[in-house]
Amino acid sequence: MANYFHDNPDLKFTLENLELAPISDLIEDGYRAAEKYETAPRDATDALDNYRRALEVVGEVCADRIEPRARTV
């Protein structure tokens, strides 16, 4: 199964080599949502894992749904 995220090493390299922990701390507002919601990220590692999972899903949608229709659009 194709996946635009996994099939592009530049995207993976960028995600893995940027220092995103301080940014995720800001985006997640100090991980306050974890106090209310069981599935909310509890720290930067958890948040970055969630971001990677979201990119994997979007990469799959792009490869399976968007790319095959791109030429006709």
QUIVENNOR-V827695 format. One record per residue. RES is the residue in one letter. D_LAST is the distance of its C-alpha to the last C-alpha in Angstrom with 2 decimals. Layout:
# QUIVENNOR-V827695
RES:D_LAST / RES:D_LAST
This chain:
# QUIVENNOR-V827695
M:22.56 / A:20.22 / N:20.31 / Y:18.64 / F:21.81 / H:24.30 / D:22.61 / N:22.88 / P:26.59 / D:26.18 / L:24.83 / K:27.66 / F:30.20 / T:29.35 / L:29.67 / E:32.88 / N:34.52 / L:34.04 / E:36.92 / L:35.07 / A:38.06 / P:39.28 / I:35.86 / S:35.48 / D:39.00 / L:37.91 / I:34.63 / E:36.47 / D:39.37 / G:42.00 / Y:40.72 / R:42.37 / A:39.99 / A:41.55 / E:44.70 / K:43.02 / Y:40.30 / E:40.98 / T:37.48 / A:37.19 / P:37.63 / R:41.28 / D:41.06 / A:38.85 / T:38.63 / D:37.46 / A:34.91 / L:33.47 / D:33.28 / N:31.30 / Y:28.88 / R:28.48 / R:27.87 / A:25.16 / L:23.44 / E:23.84 / V:22.17 / V:19.20 / G:19.06 / E:19.06 / V:16.28 / C:14.07 / A:15.14 / D:15.11 / R:12.29 / I:9.66 / E:10.10 / P:9.89 / R:6.40 / A:5.24 / R:5.48 / T:3.78 / V:0.00
